[in-house]
Amino acid sequence: MTAGDIAVVVAYLLLVFAVGSLFTKRAHTDTTSYFLSSRGLPWWIAGTSMVATSFSCDTPLYVTQLVRSGGISLNWQWWSFGIGGLFSAFLLARLWRRAEVVTDLELAEVRYGPREGAILRSVRAAWMALAINTIGMSWVLLAMAKIIAAVWGGPKWAGVIAAAALAVAYSFLAGFWGVVVTDVAQFVIALAGAIVLAIVAVNAAGGMEAIVAAVPADKIQLLPDIPAAALFSGEFWTSAFGGFIVYASFQWWANINADGGGKVIQRMSAARSEGHAFGATLWFNVAHYALRTWPWVIAALASLVLYPALADDEMAYPRMIVELLPSPWTGFLVAGLFAAFMSTIDTQLNWGASYLTHDIYRRWLAPDRSEKHYVRAAKLSMLVLIAVTAVIAQAIESVTEAFKFIIAFGAGTGPVLILRWFWWRVNAWAEIAAMIASTVISSAIYLSGVEMVFPLRVVTIAAGSALVWVPVMFATRPAPGDVLRGFLLKTRPPGAWKPVRRTFTREQPSGAPELRPQSIRNDLLGWLGGMLLTFGLMFAIGYALFAQWPLTALALALAVAGAVVVRRWWRTG
């Protein structure tokens, strides 16, 4: 990097820390401020923060590897999560906001009561913070270390330590207020940098027509071809189309973030109102899947022309940064990747610390301390989390494989996390059983070295988990009646709550608040409209980039129809 490039990166980091320092006093008032911005975020800040924290420096490396190895359609491995994300927007966002919890794990005691719920809350807090969260942060650190190595050189461990120190320093300073405010600027910078690199890479590869001519046709398809093999044959289900079916019909509800995911739920809970929580979640899904996808995909296609054979496909992206961009654009894009890195890692540190501090330390070890004491405990938790993360990051080699491992690791917990909102019979022991079963089955598959394509691993883990948690649920008692009635009154969920509603109506005195649950039929229609809007827009942009104008028009028409349905849902909801 030239002196000009370095100046751009340094200027960006100074700006971020200056903004963070402005929120230090406000963020350190109490834990609600430190973890939830005092529940005062407007939809556009909360939603953009959701996008920024899901867009890290690892994401372009991951997308590049997918496109280079399997083509554009392999991105359904993560595009499928948009189906679940929109489900959360239309059916769960308002429920989460009504619950008024500091962390999503606190819902366990609201839903199941102070005995079984407290056990679940503590077990899940440790599992999420020390396992799921640290593995998730580890591939972000690994990606940043790869970028640092490509730009400045040096060993992997030095990049890991440098990135970790930068992230934890900012998290200490700013709290959740600083994280979400700087997320807005970081999203703009990171997206702009990705667009610039995509344009430069396409020009270096000879233009879009040259790329389309050089890249195999199956790698440019947004949907994979249907194989000629029989439907129930192994060849069909191990094909790209078989994987697409699993991703689009199964994976989105089986995964650990099926109810929105802790980072997204944190922002739902921090929104000003139920309406702002919904608006934030809808904007997140549209921006995350329809807008952000294409700069990475196009750059990855260009890399196939520029670097047809690489030992590590993930390194194609940082290599393009170093070799193609002139100064000071190299510095601008590196600053954008730093922005993406910090927006994600700071959120995950804050989120993981909220579990350790609020759900374990405050709940069990020190229940009656001052708010400042808990803020200090949160900072200590961050040090523990980043230390564990750095060790894992040093041990792993592939961002993509780590991401796939987490998807499989939590497969099977999703159904319980969704059903607990819509069915009174789900209990805490079902959640615990699903969590343990998914962990044991996924670990056994990975440690045994069994040869199995990734989509079938997800199905196997989820099905095996269901064979455990469903019998456990029916063998144990549901939550106490008074707990269920309190949950019903507080969140007003739709679905199979008739027995609880009946007892609630019978036992409540005259003049008590009337239960008016959301209309699940109307919410499902809104969900359909949201999918048409988001994926229609995503396909329209993609087909336009490849000059496939009839398909562009069709996809755009579907997006407009979806927008009409969403508007109608909003007006009637």
C-alpha positions as CSV (number, residue, x, y, z in Angstrom):
1,M,0.0,0.0,0.0
2,T,1.1,3.5,-0.8
3,A,1.3,6.3,1.8
4,G,-1.9,7.7,0.4
5,D,-3.7,4.3,0.9
6,I,-2.4,4.1,4.5
7,A,-3.6,7.6,5.2
8,V,-7.1,6.7,4.1
9,V,-7.2,3.7,6.4
10,V,-5.8,5.7,9.3
11,A,-8.2,8.5,8.7
12,Y,-11.1,6.1,8.7
13,L,-10.1,4.4,12.0
14,L,-9.6,7.8,13.7
15,L,-13.1,8.9,12.5
16,V,-14.7,5.7,13.8
17,F,-13.0,6.0,17.2
18,A,-14.0,9.7,17.4
19,V,-17.6,8.9,16.8
20,G,-17.5,6.1,19.3
21,S,-16.0,8.4,21.9
22,L,-19.1,10.7,21.5
23,F,-21.3,7.9,22.8
24,T,-19.1,6.7,25.6
25,K,-21.0,8.5,28.4
26,R,-24.4,7.6,27.0
27,A,-23.5,4.0,26.4
28,H,-22.2,3.5,30.0
29,T,-25.3,4.7,31.8
30,D,-26.6,1.2,32.5
31,T,-26.8,-2.3,30.8
32,T,-30.0,-1.4,28.9
33,S,-28.1,1.5,27.3
34,Y,-24.9,-0.6,26.8
35,F,-26.7,-3.5,25.2
36,L,-29.9,-2.0,23.7
37,S,-29.4,1.8,23.2
38,S,-32.1,2.4,25.8
39,R,-34.7,1.0,23.3
40,G,-34.6,4.2,21.2
41,L,-33.5,3.2,17.8
42,P,-35.4,4.3,14.7
43,W,-36.1,1.6,12.0
44,W,-33.5,2.9,9.5
45,I,-30.6,2.9,12.1
46,A,-31.6,-0.5,13.6
47,G,-32.1,-2.1,10.1
48,T,-28.9,-0.7,8.6
49,S,-27.1,-1.9,11.7
50,M,-28.5,-5.4,11.1
51,V,-27.2,-5.2,7.5
52,A,-23.8,-3.9,8.5
53,T,-23.3,-6.6,11.2
54,S,-24.2,-9.3,8.7
55,F,-21.7,-7.9,6.2
56,S,-18.2,-8.5,7.4
57,C,-14.9,-8.8,5.7
58,D,-15.4,-12.6,5.6
59,T,-18.5,-12.3,3.4
60,P,-16.9,-11.4,0.1
61,L,-14.3,-14.1,0.6
62,Y,-17.0,-16.6,1.3
63,V,-19.1,-15.5,-1.7
64,T,-16.0,-15.6,-3.9
65,Q,-15.3,-19.2,-2.9
66,L,-18.9,-20.2,-3.6
67,V,-19.0,-18.6,-7.0
68,R,-15.5,-19.9,-8.0
69,S,-16.3,-23.5,-6.9
70,G,-20.0,-24.0,-7.7
71,G,-21.3,-20.9,-9.5
72,I,-23.8,-18.2,-8.6
73,S,-26.5,-20.6,-7.6
74,L,-24.4,-22.0,-4.8
75,N,-25.2,-18.8,-2.9
76,W,-28.5,-20.3,-2.0
77,Q,-26.5,-21.7,0.8
78,W,-27.0,-18.3,2.4
79,W,-29.7,-16.7,0.3
80,S,-32.1,-19.2,1.8
81,F,-31.8,-17.5,5.1
82,G,-33.7,-14.6,3.6
83,I,-36.8,-16.8,3.7
84,G,-36.4,-17.1,7.5
85,G,-35.4,-13.5,7.9
86,L,-38.6,-12.3,6.3
87,F,-40.6,-14.8,8.4
88,S,-39.1,-13.1,11.4
89,A,-40.0,-9.7,10.0
90,F,-43.7,-10.4,9.5
91,L,-44.4,-12.9,12.2
92,L,-41.9,-12.4,15.0
93,A,-40.5,-8.8,15.0
94,R,-43.5,-7.3,16.8
95,L,-43.6,-10.2,19.3
96,W,-39.9,-9.7,20.2
97,R,-40.4,-6.0,20.8
98,R,-43.5,-6.7,23.0
99,A,-41.5,-9.2,25.1
100,E,-39.2,-6.3,26.2
101,V,-36.2,-8.5,27.0
102,V,-32.6,-7.4,27.2
103,T,-31.4,-10.5,25.5
104,D,-33.3,-13.1,23.4
105,L,-32.3,-15.7,26.0
106,E,-34.2,-13.9,28.7
107,L,-37.4,-14.9,26.9
108,A,-36.9,-18.4,28.3
109,E,-38.1,-17.3,31.7
110,V,-40.9,-15.3,30.3
111,R,-42.1,-18.2,28.2
112,Y,-41.3,-21.2,30.5
113,G,-41.2,-19.8,34.0
114,P,-38.4,-19.1,36.6
115,R,-37.4,-22.7,37.2
116,E,-37.1,-24.6,33.9
117,G,-36.7,-21.3,32.0
118,A,-33.8,-20.2,34.2
119,I,-32.0,-23.5,33.5
120,L,-32.5,-23.2,29.8
121,R,-31.5,-19.6,29.8
122,S,-28.1,-20.3,31.5
123,V,-27.3,-23.4,29.5
124,R,-28.1,-21.7,26.2
125,A,-26.2,-18.5,27.2
126,A,-23.0,-20.5,27.8
127,W,-23.6,-22.5,24.6
128,M,-24.3,-19.4,22.4
129,A,-21.6,-17.1,23.8
130,L,-18.7,-19.6,24.2
131,A,-19.4,-21.9,21.3
132,I,-21.6,-20.5,18.6
133,N,-20.5,-16.8,19.0
134,T,-16.8,-17.5,19.3
135,I,-16.8,-19.8,16.2
136,G,-18.7,-17.2,14.3
137,M,-16.2,-14.5,15.3
138,S,-13.3,-16.7,14.5
139,W,-13.9,-16.9,10.8
140,V,-14.3,-13.1,10.7
141,L,-10.9,-12.7,12.4
142,L,-9.5,-15.3,10.0
143,A,-10.8,-13.3,7.0
144,M,-9.3,-10.1,8.3
145,A,-6.0,-11.8,9.0
146,K,-6.0,-13.0,5.3
147,I,-6.7,-9.5,4.1
148,I,-4.0,-8.1,6.3
149,A,-1.5,-10.7,5.0
150,A,-2.4,-9.9,1.4
151,V,-2.1,-6.2,1.9
152,W,0.8,-5.8,4.4
153,G,2.2,-9.3,4.7
154,G,3.2,-10.9,7.9
155,P,2.2,-14.2,9.6
156,K,-1.3,-15.2,10.3
157,W,-1.1,-14.9,14.1
158,A,0.0,-11.2,13.8
159,G,-3.1,-10.4,11.7
160,V,-5.4,-12.2,14.1
161,I,-4.0,-10.4,17.1
162,A,-4.1,-7.0,15.4
163,A,-7.7,-7.4,14.3
164,A,-8.8,-8.7,17.7
165,A,-7.2,-5.8,19.5
166,L,-8.8,-3.2,17.2
167,A,-12.3,-4.7,17.7
168,V,-12.2,-5.1,21.4
169,A,-10.8,-1.5,21.9
170,Y,-13.8,0.0,20.1
171,S,-16.3,-2.3,21.8
172,F,-15.0,-1.1,25.2
173,L,-15.3,2.5,24.2
174,A,-18.7,2.8,22.4
175,G,-21.1,0.2,23.7
176,F,-24.2,-0.6,21.6
177,W,-24.9,3.1,20.9
178,G,-21.6,3.6,19.2
179,V,-21.8,0.3,17.4
180,V,-25.2,1.0,15.7
181,V,-24.4,4.6,14.8
182,T,-21.1,3.8,13.2
183,D,-22.7,0.8,11.5
184,V,-24.6,3.2,9.3
185,A,-21.4,4.9,8.0
186,Q,-19.5,1.5,7.9
187,F,-22.2,0.0,5.7
188,V,-22.0,2.9,3.2
189,I,-18.2,2.7,3.1
190,A,-18.1,-1.0,2.8
191,L,-20.8,-1.2,0.1
192,A,-19.2,1.6,-1.9
193,G,-15.8,-0.2,-1.8
194,A,-17.3,-3.4,-2.9
195,I,-19.0,-1.7,-5.9
196,V,-15.7,0.1,-6.9
197,L,-13.8,-3.2,-6.8
198,A,-16.5,-5.0,-8.9
199,I,-16.4,-2.3,-11.6
200,V,-12.5,-2.3,-11.7
201,A,-12.4,-6.2,-11.8
202,V,-15.0,-6.4,-14.6
203,N,-13.0,-3.9,-16.7
204,A,-9.8,-5.7,-16.0
205,A,-11.4,-9.0,-17.2
206,G,-12.6,-7.4,-20.4
207,G,-16.1,-6.5,-19.6
208,M,-19.3,-8.4,-18.8
209,E,-19.6,-9.9,-22.3
210,A,-16.1,-11.3,-22.0
211,I,-16.7,-12.7,-18.6
212,V,-20.0,-14.4,-19.7
213,A,-18.1,-15.9,-22.7
214,A,-15.2,-17.2,-20.6
215,V,-17.0,-18.6,-17.6
216,P,-18.9,-21.9,-17.9
217,A,-22.6,-21.3,-18.4
218,D,-23.6,-23.3,-15.3
219,K,-21.7,-20.9,-13.1
220,I,-23.7,-17.9,-14.2
221,Q,-27.1,-19.4,-13.5
222,L,-29.1,-18.0,-10.6
223,L,-30.9,-21.3,-10.3
224,P,-29.2,-24.6,-10.9
225,D,-30.3,-27.0,-13.6
226,I,-32.7,-29.9,-12.7
227,P,-30.7,-33.1,-13.1
228,A,-31.9,-35.9,-15.4
229,A,-31.6,-38.4,-12.5
230,A,-34.6,-39.9,-10.8
231,L,-36.1,-37.9,-8.0
232,F,-35.2,-40.4,-5.2
233,S,-31.8,-41.3,-6.5
234,G,-28.6,-40.3,-4.8
235,E,-27.4,-38.5,-7.9
236,F,-30.4,-36.2,-7.7
237,W,-29.9,-35.2,-4.1
238,T,-26.2,-34.8,-4.3
239,S,-26.5,-32.4,-7.3
240,A,-26.6,-28.6,-7.1
241,F,-30.3,-28.7,-7.6
242,G,-30.8,-31.1,-4.7
243,G,-28.8,-28.8,-2.5
244,F,-30.9,-25.8,-3.7
245,I,-34.1,-27.7,-2.6
246,V,-32.7,-28.4,0.8
247,Y,-31.5,-24.8,1.3
248,A,-34.8,-23.2,0.1
249,S,-37.3,-25.6,1.7
250,F,-35.5,-26.9,4.8
251,Q,-32.4,-25.1,6.0
252,W,-34.0,-21.7,6.6
253,W,-36.3,-23.0,9.4
254,A,-33.9,-25.7,10.8
255,N,-31.0,-23.4,11.6
256,I,-30.1,-21.8,14.9
257,N,-31.2,-18.3,13.7
258,A,-34.7,-19.4,12.6
259,D,-36.4,-17.0,15.0
260,G,-34.3,-14.1,13.8
261,G,-31.0,-14.7,15.5
262,G,-29.5,-13.0,18.5
263,K,-27.9,-10.1,16.7
264,V,-31.0,-9.3,14.8
265,I,-33.3,-9.8,17.8
266,Q,-31.0,-7.5,19.8
267,R,-31.8,-4.7,17.3
268,M,-35.5,-5.6,17.2
269,S,-35.6,-5.2,21.0
270,A,-33.7,-1.9,20.8
271,A,-36.2,-0.4,18.3
272,R,-38.5,2.5,19.4
273,S,-41.7,0.5,18.8
274,E,-43.2,-2.6,17.2
275,G,-43.5,-0.7,13.9
276,H,-39.9,0.3,14.0
277,A,-38.9,-3.3,14.8
278,F,-40.8,-4.5,11.8
279,G,-39.5,-1.8,9.5
280,A,-35.9,-2.4,10.6
281,T,-36.2,-6.2,9.9
282,L,-37.8,-5.7,6.5
283,W,-35.2,-3.2,5.4
284,F,-32.4,-5.5,6.6
285,N,-33.6,-8.4,4.4
286,V,-34.1,-6.2,1.3
287,A,-30.7,-4.6,1.6
288,H,-28.9,-7.8,2.7
289,Y,-30.1,-10.0,-0.1
290,A,-31.2,-7.8,-3.0
291,L,-28.7,-5.0,-2.9
292,R,-25.5,-6.3,-1.3
293,T,-25.2,-9.6,-3.2
294,W,-24.2,-8.4,-6.6
295,P,-20.9,-6.5,-6.1
296,W,-19.4,-9.6,-4.6
297,V,-20.8,-12.0,-7.1
298,I,-19.7,-9.9,-10.1
299,A,-16.2,-9.5,-8.7
300,A,-16.0,-13.3,-8.1
301,L,-17.0,-14.0,-11.7
302,A,-14.3,-11.6,-12.9
303,S,-11.7,-13.4,-10.7
304,L,-12.4,-16.6,-12.6
305,V,-11.1,-14.9,-15.7
306,L,-8.2,-13.1,-14.0
307,Y,-7.1,-16.0,-11.8
308,P,-8.5,-19.2,-13.2
309,A,-6.5,-21.4,-10.8
310,L,-5.8,-20.6,-7.2
311,A,-4.9,-22.9,-4.3
312,D,-7.2,-20.9,-2.0
313,D,-10.2,-19.5,-3.8
314,E,-11.0,-17.2,-0.9
315,M,-7.7,-15.3,-1.6
316,A,-8.9,-14.1,-5.0
317,Y,-10.8,-11.2,-3.4
318,P,-7.9,-9.7,-1.4
319,R,-5.6,-10.4,-4.4
320,M,-7.8,-8.2,-6.6
321,I,-7.7,-5.4,-4.1
322,V,-3.9,-5.4,-4.1
323,E,-3.3,-5.9,-7.8
324,L,-6.1,-4.1,-9.5
325,L,-6.9,-0.9,-7.5
326,P,-4.9,2.3,-7.9
327,S,-4.1,4.5,-4.9
328,P,-6.0,5.7,-3.0
329,W,-8.7,3.3,-3.9
330,T,-6.8,0.4,-2.4
331,G,-6.8,2.3,0.9
332,F,-10.5,3.1,0.5
333,L,-11.5,-0.6,-0.1
334,V,-9.3,-1.8,2.8
335,A,-11.0,0.8,5.0
336,G,-14.3,-0.6,3.8
337,L,-13.3,-4.1,4.8
338,F,-12.1,-2.8,8.1
339,A,-15.5,-1.1,8.4
340,A,-17.3,-4.4,7.6
341,F,-15.0,-6.3,10.0
342,M,-15.6,-3.9,12.9
343,S,-19.4,-3.6,12.4
344,T,-19.6,-7.4,12.7
345,I,-17.1,-8.2,15.4
346,D,-18.1,-5.3,17.7
347,T,-21.7,-6.5,17.5
348,Q,-20.8,-10.0,18.3
349,L,-18.7,-9.0,21.2
350,N,-21.4,-6.8,22.6
351,W,-24.0,-9.5,22.0
352,G,-21.9,-12.3,23.5
353,A,-21.1,-10.2,26.5
354,S,-24.8,-9.5,27.1
355,Y,-25.3,-13.3,27.4
356,L,-22.5,-13.8,29.8
357,T,-23.2,-10.7,31.9
358,H,-27.0,-10.5,31.9
359,D,-28.0,-14.2,31.6
360,I,-25.3,-15.8,33.7
361,Y,-23.4,-13.4,35.9
362,R,-26.3,-11.1,36.9
363,R,-28.9,-13.8,37.0
364,W,-26.9,-16.3,39.2
365,L,-23.6,-14.9,40.5
366,A,-24.2,-11.2,41.4
367,P,-27.9,-10.3,41.2
368,D,-27.9,-7.1,43.2
369,R,-24.9,-5.0,42.0
370,S,-24.9,-1.5,40.5
371,E,-25.3,-0.9,36.8
372,K,-21.8,0.3,36.5
373,H,-20.6,-3.0,38.0
374,Y,-22.4,-4.9,35.3
375,V,-21.0,-2.7,32.5
376,R,-17.5,-3.5,33.9
377,A,-18.4,-7.2,33.9
378,A,-19.5,-6.9,30.3
379,K,-16.1,-5.6,29.3
380,L,-14.3,-8.4,31.1
381,S,-16.6,-10.8,29.2
382,M,-15.5,-9.3,26.0
383,L,-11.9,-10.0,26.8
384,V,-12.7,-13.7,27.5
385,L,-14.7,-14.0,24.3
386,I,-12.0,-12.4,22.1
387,A,-9.3,-14.6,23.6
388,V,-11.2,-17.8,22.9
389,T,-12.0,-16.5,19.4
390,A,-8.4,-15.7,18.6
391,V,-7.3,-19.2,19.5
392,I,-10.0,-20.7,17.2
393,A,-9.2,-18.3,14.4
394,Q,-5.5,-19.4,14.5
395,A,-6.6,-23.0,14.3
396,I,-8.9,-22.9,11.3
397,E,-8.0,-22.3,7.7
398,S,-11.2,-21.8,5.7
399,V,-13.9,-19.1,6.2
400,T,-16.4,-21.1,4.1
401,E,-15.9,-24.4,6.0
402,A,-16.3,-22.6,9.4
403,F,-19.5,-21.0,8.2
404,K,-20.9,-24.3,7.0
405,F,-19.9,-26.0,10.3
406,I,-22.0,-23.5,12.3
407,I,-25.0,-24.0,10.0
408,A,-24.8,-27.7,10.6
409,F,-23.9,-27.4,14.3
410,G,-27.2,-25.6,15.1
411,A,-29.4,-27.5,12.7
412,G,-32.4,-28.9,14.4
413,T,-32.9,-26.1,17.0
414,G,-34.8,-23.9,14.7
415,P,-38.2,-25.7,14.8
416,V,-38.4,-25.4,18.6
417,L,-37.4,-21.7,18.5
418,I,-40.2,-21.0,16.1
419,L,-42.9,-23.3,17.6
420,R,-42.5,-21.8,21.1
421,W,-44.2,-18.7,19.8
422,F,-47.1,-20.5,18.1
423,W,-47.8,-23.6,20.3
424,W,-48.4,-23.6,24.0
425,R,-47.2,-27.3,24.4
426,V,-43.5,-26.5,23.6
427,N,-41.5,-26.5,26.8
428,A,-38.0,-25.7,28.0
429,W,-36.9,-29.4,28.0
430,A,-37.7,-29.6,24.3
431,E,-35.3,-26.7,23.7
432,I,-32.6,-28.2,25.8
433,A,-33.0,-31.6,24.1
434,A,-32.8,-30.0,20.6
435,M,-29.7,-28.1,21.5
436,I,-27.9,-31.1,23.0
437,A,-29.0,-33.5,20.2
438,S,-27.8,-31.1,17.4
439,T,-24.5,-30.6,19.1
440,V,-23.8,-34.3,19.6
441,I,-25.0,-35.4,16.2
442,S,-23.2,-32.7,14.2
443,S,-20.0,-33.2,16.2
444,A,-20.2,-37.0,15.7
445,I,-20.6,-36.5,11.9
446,Y,-17.7,-34.1,11.6
447,L,-15.3,-36.0,13.9
448,S,-16.1,-39.4,12.3
449,G,-15.1,-38.1,8.9
450,V,-18.3,-39.6,7.3
451,E,-18.5,-38.6,3.6
452,M,-21.7,-36.7,3.1
453,V,-22.6,-33.7,1.0
454,F,-23.3,-30.6,3.1
455,P,-27.1,-30.3,2.4
456,L,-27.7,-33.9,3.5
457,R,-25.6,-33.2,6.6
458,V,-28.1,-30.5,7.5
459,V,-31.1,-32.7,6.9
460,T,-29.5,-35.6,8.9
461,I,-28.7,-33.4,11.9
462,A,-32.1,-31.7,12.0
463,A,-34.0,-35.0,11.6
464,G,-31.9,-36.7,14.3
465,S,-32.5,-33.8,16.6
466,A,-36.3,-34.0,16.1
467,L,-36.2,-37.7,17.0
468,V,-34.9,-36.6,20.4
469,W,-36.7,-33.3,21.2
470,V,-40.2,-34.3,20.1
471,P,-40.4,-37.4,22.5
472,V,-38.8,-35.3,25.3
473,M,-41.4,-32.6,24.9
474,F,-44.3,-35.0,25.2
475,A,-42.7,-36.9,28.1
476,T,-42.3,-33.7,30.2
477,R,-44.8,-31.2,31.4
478,P,-45.7,-27.9,29.6
479,A,-45.0,-24.6,31.3
480,P,-47.2,-23.7,34.3
481,G,-50.6,-22.2,33.4
482,D,-50.0,-18.8,35.0
483,V,-46.7,-18.5,33.1
484,L,-48.4,-19.3,29.8
485,R,-51.1,-16.8,30.5
486,G,-48.6,-14.1,31.4
487,F,-46.7,-14.8,28.2
488,L,-49.9,-14.7,26.2
489,L,-50.9,-11.3,27.7
490,K,-47.5,-9.8,27.2
491,T,-46.7,-10.8,23.6
492,R,-50.2,-11.7,22.1
493,P,-48.9,-14.4,19.8
494,P,-51.0,-16.1,17.1
495,G,-51.3,-19.9,16.6
496,A,-52.3,-22.9,18.8
497,W,-53.0,-21.1,22.1
498,K,-56.7,-22.0,22.4
499,P,-56.5,-23.9,25.7
500,V,-54.6,-21.1,27.3
501,R,-56.8,-18.4,25.9
502,R,-59.9,-20.3,27.2
503,T,-58.5,-20.4,30.8
504,F,-57.4,-16.8,30.5
505,T,-60.8,-15.7,29.5
506,R,-62.5,-17.8,32.2
507,E,-60.3,-16.6,35.1
508,Q,-59.8,-13.0,34.2
509,P,-62.1,-10.5,36.0
510,S,-64.4,-8.2,34.0
511,G,-62.6,-5.2,32.6
512,A,-59.3,-7.0,32.2
513,P,-57.3,-6.4,29.0
514,E,-58.7,-8.1,26.0
515,L,-56.4,-10.6,24.1
516,R,-56.1,-9.7,20.4
517,P,-53.5,-11.9,18.8
518,Q,-51.9,-11.1,15.5
519,S,-53.7,-12.6,12.5
520,I,-51.5,-15.4,11.4
521,R,-53.2,-15.7,8.0
522,N,-52.6,-12.0,7.3
523,D,-49.0,-12.3,8.5
524,L,-48.3,-15.3,6.2
525,L,-49.7,-13.3,3.3
526,G,-47.3,-10.4,4.2
527,W,-44.5,-12.9,4.4
528,L,-45.2,-14.1,0.9
529,G,-45.3,-10.4,-0.3
530,G,-42.0,-9.8,1.5
531,M,-40.4,-12.8,-0.3
532,L,-41.7,-11.6,-3.7
533,L,-40.3,-8.1,-3.0
534,T,-36.9,-9.2,-1.8
535,F,-36.1,-12.0,-4.1
536,G,-37.8,-10.4,-7.1
537,L,-35.6,-7.4,-6.7
538,M,-32.5,-9.6,-6.2
539,F,-33.2,-11.5,-9.4
540,A,-34.1,-8.3,-11.3
541,I,-30.7,-6.8,-10.5
542,G,-28.9,-10.0,-11.4
543,Y,-30.6,-10.5,-14.7
544,A,-30.1,-6.8,-15.6
545,L,-26.4,-7.2,-15.0
546,F,-26.3,-10.1,-17.5
547,A,-28.6,-8.1,-20.0
548,Q,-31.4,-10.8,-19.8
549,W,-34.1,-8.2,-20.2
550,P,-37.3,-10.4,-20.4
551,L,-36.3,-12.2,-17.1
552,T,-35.4,-8.8,-15.6
553,A,-38.9,-7.5,-16.4
554,L,-40.6,-10.6,-15.0
555,A,-38.6,-10.4,-11.8
556,L,-39.3,-6.7,-11.4
557,A,-43.0,-7.3,-11.9
558,L,-42.9,-9.9,-9.0
559,A,-41.1,-7.4,-6.8
560,V,-43.7,-4.7,-7.5
561,A,-46.5,-7.2,-6.7
562,G,-44.7,-8.1,-3.5
563,A,-44.4,-4.4,-2.5
564,V,-48.2,-4.0,-3.1
565,V,-48.9,-7.0,-0.8
566,V,-46.6,-5.7,1.9
567,R,-48.2,-2.3,1.8
568,R,-51.6,-3.9,2.1
569,W,-50.4,-6.0,5.1
570,W,-49.0,-2.9,6.8
571,R,-52.3,-1.0,6.4
572,T,-54.4,-3.8,7.7
573,G,-52.0,-5.1,10.3
